[in-house]
């Protein structure tokens, strides 16, 4: 295990930057990956990339394994840019990355690529997906490696012990955090409607937290390969938290507040693609009892350094 002691000169540095002393040949992205995997330690304990180190603390890099009382994620080989891949793996659960433009599950009678069709290559024969994301949503999808994994995940969902953090680009300037708690009308509807009545189950609520407000045009010019149509005047990078979730929950709740997802033709007004959907929603953090996973969206750097840093800090918190 490599290790060093933080000096007075290095005090106050972010952990992902201080790690350059341990792995001088590794770039910033790689050092952040070490933090995501729980392999970067401060005084023997995993710490987030944003942690500010203090003089006298011991920094170390651990081998993968199991920490007492907590599962350590397992590192896998790198995959092609924005392709489906393994993010982290515990004893009973694995966390996969699904890119935008890929179905979570194989569609009956329709050939084509999906995360489900890649499961055997990524995890082996008996893994099963436990949740799914919309075709245009990217980010974390959970898979059970055993019946115990399925039971563990469902029990955490039922007890409200999961926390799912999403990053979303919203049309307009959201001035303050919002709790969207309206009931969703789901049955036999392509477009979910939001009632005025409050949903009594907090697991079905969406917390919407503005992280950065930006002029839209420069951002969308950098994302021209993903964006079509008229640009709004402003964009809000928002953090959205749900505990369990339902179909289109974040999309419908944000639109009902007057801030639809940028590019969401089903719930917004400025984008009408001829085929398919294209919007900016990413499942970036999943927290379960004893284990968590983190993933950054491929479009994050296009928002600019300040907004990207706020997003990282919020996901890691």
Residue pairs with C-beta under 8 A, 6 or more apart in sequence:
1 60
1 61
1 62
1 63
2 22
2 23
2 60
2 61
3 22
3 58
3 59
3 60
3 61
4 21
4 22
4 58
4 59
4 60
5 56
5 57
5 58
5 59
6 18
6 53
6 54
6 55
6 56
6 57
6 58
6 59
7 55
8 55
10 18
10 21
10 53
10 55
11 53
11 54
11 55
12 52
12 53
12 54
13 52
13 53
14 49
14 50
14 51
14 52
14 53
15 35
15 40
15 42
15 47
15 48
15 49
15 50
15 51
15 52
15 53
15 59
16 28
16 31
16 32
16 35
16 40
16 49
16 50
17 28
17 31
18 53
18 59
19 26
19 31
19 34
19 35
19 40
19 59
19 61
20 26
20 31
21 59
22 59
22 60
22 61
23 30
23 31
23 34
23 61
26 34
31 40
31 49
32 49
32 312
34 40
34 61
35 46
35 47
35 48
35 49
35 316
36 49
36 73
36 87
36 88
36 294
37 64
37 72
37 73
37 74
37 75
37 88
38 46
38 62
38 67
38 72
38 73
39 46
39 61
39 62
39 63
39 64
39 72
39 75
40 46
40 47
40 49
40 59
40 60
40 61
41 47
41 58
41 59
41 60
41 61
41 62
42 51
42 53
42 57
42 58
42 59
43 57
43 58
44 58
44 60
46 67
46 72
48 316
48 317
49 312
49 316
50 312
50 313
50 316
50 317
53 59
62 72
64 72
64 73
64 74
64 75
65 72
66 72
66 91
69 290
70 290
70 291
71 90
71 91
71 290
71 291
72 90
73 87
73 88
73 89
73 90
73 95
73 291
73 293
74 86
74 88
74 89
74 90
76 85
76 86
76 89
78 85
79 85
81 298
82 99
82 138
82 298
83 99
84 96
84 97
84 98
84 99
84 102
84 115
84 118
84 122
85 96
85 97
85 122
86 94
86 95
86 96
86 97
86 122
86 123
87 95
87 96
87 97
87 140
87 293
87 294
87 295
88 94
88 95
88 291
88 293
89 95
89 123
89 145
90 290
90 291
91 145
91 149
92 144
92 145
92 146
92 148
92 149
92 152
93 130
93 142
93 143
93 144
93 145
93 149
93 152
93 153
93 288
93 291
94 122
94 123
94 127
94 142
94 143
94 145
95 140
95 141
95 142
95 143
95 286
95 293
95 295
96 115
96 122
96 123
96 140
96 141
96 142
96 143
97 138
97 139
97 140
97 141
97 295
98 104
98 115
98 133
98 137
98 138
98 139
98 140
98 141
99 138
99 298
100 135
100 136
100 137
100 138
100 278
100 298
101 135
101 136
101 276
101 278
102 113
102 114
102 115
102 135
103 112
103 113
103 114
103 115
103 116
103 135
104 114
104 115
104 116
104 129
104 131
104 132
104 133
104 141
105 114
105 115
105 116
105 129
105 132
106 112
106 114
106 116
106 117
107 114
115 129
115 141
116 129
119 127
119 128
119 129
119 143
120 127
123 143
123 145
124 145
126 145
126 146
127 143
127 144
127 145
128 143
128 144
128 150
129 141
129 142
129 143
130 141
130 142
130 143
130 144
130 149
130 150
130 153
130 154
131 141
131 142
131 245
132 141
133 139
133 141
133 283
134 248
134 251
134 277
134 281
135 276
135 277
136 263
136 276
136 277
136 278
136 279
136 281
137 279
137 281
137 282
137 283
138 281
138 282
138 283
138 297
138 298
139 166
139 282
139 283
139 284
139 295
139 297
140 283
140 284
140 285
140 286
140 293
140 295
141 283
142 153
142 286
143 149
144 150
144 153
152 288
153 162
153 288
155 161
156 162
156 288
156 289
157 203
157 243
157 244
160 202
160 203
160 243
160 244
161 288
161 289
162 243
162 244
162 286
162 287
162 288
163 241
163 243
163 285
163 286
163 287
164 241
164 242
164 243
164 245
164 283
164 285
164 286
164 287
165 239
165 240
165 241
165 283
165 284
165 285
165 286
165 287
165 314
165 315
166 239
166 240
166 241
166 242
166 250
166 281
166 282
166 283
166 284
167 237
167 238
167 239
167 240
167 281
167 282
167 284
167 297
167 300
167 311
167 315
168 237
168 238
168 239
168 240
168 250
168 254
168 261
168 280
168 281
168 282
169 219
169 235
169 236
169 237
169 238
169 261
169 262
169 263
169 279
169 280
169 281
169 299
169 303
170 235
170 236
170 237
170 238
170 254
170 259
170 260
170 261
170 262
171 216
171 232
171 234
171 235
171 236
171 259
171 260
171 261
171 262
171 268
171 270
172 232
172 233
172 234
172 235
172 236
172 258
172 259
173 213
173 233
173 234
173 236
174 208
174 210
174 213
174 236
174 238
174 257
174 259
175 210
176 210
177 207
177 208
177 209
177 210
178 207
178 208
178 257
179 205
179 206
179 207
179 208
180 194
180 205
180 206
180 207
180 208
180 253
180 254
180 256
180 257
181 198
181 199
181 202
181 204
181 205
181 206
182 194
182 195
182 196
182 197
182 198
182 199
182 253
182 256
183 194
183 195
183 197
183 198
183 199
183 204
184 192
184 193
184 194
184 195
184 199
184 204
184 246
184 247
184 248
184 249
184 252
184 253
185 192
185 193
185 194
185 195
186 192
186 246
186 247
190 266
191 248
191 252
191 266
191 267
192 246
192 247
192 248
192 249
192 251
192 252
193 252
194 252
194 253
194 255
194 256
199 205
202 243
203 242
203 243
203 244
203 245
204 244
204 245
204 246
204 249
205 242
205 243
206 240
206 241
206 242
206 249
206 250
206 253
206 254
207 240
207 241
207 242
208 238
208 239
208 240
208 253
208 254
208 257
208 259
209 238
209 239
209 240
209 241
209 314
210 236
210 237
210 238
211 236
211 237
211 238
211 239
211 307
211 310
211 311
211 314
212 236
212 237
212 303
212 306
212 307
212 310
212 311
213 234
213 235
213 236
213 237
214 234
214 235
214 236
214 237
214 303
214 304
214 307
215 233
215 234
215 235
216 231
216 232
216 233
216 234
216 235
216 262
217 231
219 235
219 302
219 303
219 304
220 227
220 231
220 235
220 262
222 302
223 280
223 299
223 302
226 263
226 278
226 280
226 299
227 262
227 263
227 271
227 278
228 271
228 273
228 278
229 263
229 270
229 271
229 272
230 270
230 271
231 270
232 262
232 270
235 262
236 259
237 303
237 307
237 310
237 311
238 254
238 259
239 311
239 314
239 315
240 250
240 254
242 249
242 250
248 266
248 267
250 261
250 281
251 260
251 261
251 264
251 266
251 267
251 279
251 281
252 267
254 260
254 261
254 267
255 261
255 264
255 267
255 268
260 267
260 268
260 269
261 267
261 268
261 279
261 280
261 281
262 268
262 270
262 271
262 279
262 280
263 271
263 277
263 278
263 279
263 280
264 271
264 277
264 279
265 271
265 272
265 273
265 277
265 278
265 279
266 277
268 279
271 278
271 279
280 297
280 299
282 295
282 296
282 297
282 299
283 295
284 294
284 295
284 296
284 297
284 311
284 315
285 292
285 293
285 294
285 295
285 315
285 316
286 292
286 293
294 315
294 316
296 311
296 312
296 315
300 308
300 311
300 312
301 308
303 311
